[in-house]
């Protein structure tokens, strides 16, 4: 009959007490190692010929023992190696310690490398030190050899449990560790890319007295000493623009933003965004830098230009398409949406059972039609330009067309990857736009922008024309690691309380 997990725990606790009774600290302060395991796995014959004594440390991931002889596998972040344990080499007391070890324990071993009689490259131990006793048994992972390759099965595969207990996921599924190692390399590469173009990295407040820079609902908190409500930022935009007013010409920030909204495969309430602003640039400059960045990361860091994403084969090479939102909607629906009246668009949306928010104007209706009938069809990288000004309160008006804003979103496989503007620097126009947003809030639009008087005052001191852009780092990592869920690229995604 299979034992219950708590019985296994009790057995390990009993071993822990025996170790303490031997006068051994099962969680010592000091540890050391002379080499990583990967060092020892390179040029094995040279290590054996040198008969060099080495010390390694890591997790004991398997062990077996018979009488006065034992074997085990020890693993660190760089690799795994077999250890050969013999009582005659260790001494009776040290071998007794080994007998009390379990899979999952952290140990430090010293010895000399050799080949066993079966040809297994191993470390023949002369001493073992316990560094951390494992109390809770690890989930079992089985392996088998097929065509000379090690195949893992029965791994820690419960998706929800993997997200809740990420430490076990990373421990038992090394391929998932590789996703986050690549994420780290990509974020580092993004910083190098921006630094090389003369941008400086800055930090802006996460706790803000007003939230702004995006259409989203915030999380609210309270500062006890000041006795004021504060908001977790939904964007870094308005603070970064203040820095441009202050004399910086190229700034960027990579950091967490927080939006109190729904969750799905591409949305998490806490997410990583890079925003950057360049004085004397515009929308064209923002397109160029986005395309260059994505291609650089794909080719120079990941090593390819085609990726499987949400069931599509996406190619990042070539010249990316640049298309007008109204024209895309017109092409898909068969009538000129810019020439249509508000009443005609409203009737069409109503017929198609599209929910229309209170206060929506003609521009909002065009954007709703785009979201319902066009966006999901844009598979290859496309800069969708000419967003309605009504839904773009921080962007300049498109020259010659008062309905539209000088704005784009980068769409790949039907998903938004970046959002960019030719930034509005007219303080009077900006005030009018934000006050219009405030009226939408009064009508019940919780995601409309608020009026930020300090930001408007900053604009009155003068802000140069510039381009600005926000790139969703999590979604970019999803694409470049070919993952369809944002939870696969965030170490600790938000989960419903169990």
Secondary structure by P-SEA (a helix, b strand, c coil): ccccaaaaaaaaaaaaaaaaaacccccccbbbbcccccccccaaaaaaaacbbbbbbbbbcccccccccbbbbbbcccbbbbbbbbcccccaaaaaaaaaccccccccccbbbbbccccccccccccccccccccccccbbbbbbcccbbbbcccccaaaaaaaaaaaaaaacaaaaaaaaaaaaaaaaaaaaaaaabbbbbccccccccccccbbbbbbbbbccccbbbbccccccaaaaaaaaacccbbbbbbbbbbccccccccccbbbbbbbbbccccaaaaaaaaaaaaaaaaccccccccccccccccccccbbbbbbaaaaaaaaaccccccccaaaaaaaaaaacccccccccaaaaaaaaaacccccccccccccccccccccccccccccccccccbbbbbcccccccccccccccaaaaaaaaaaaaaaaaacccccccccaaaaaaaaacccccccccccaaaaaaaaaccccccccccccccccc
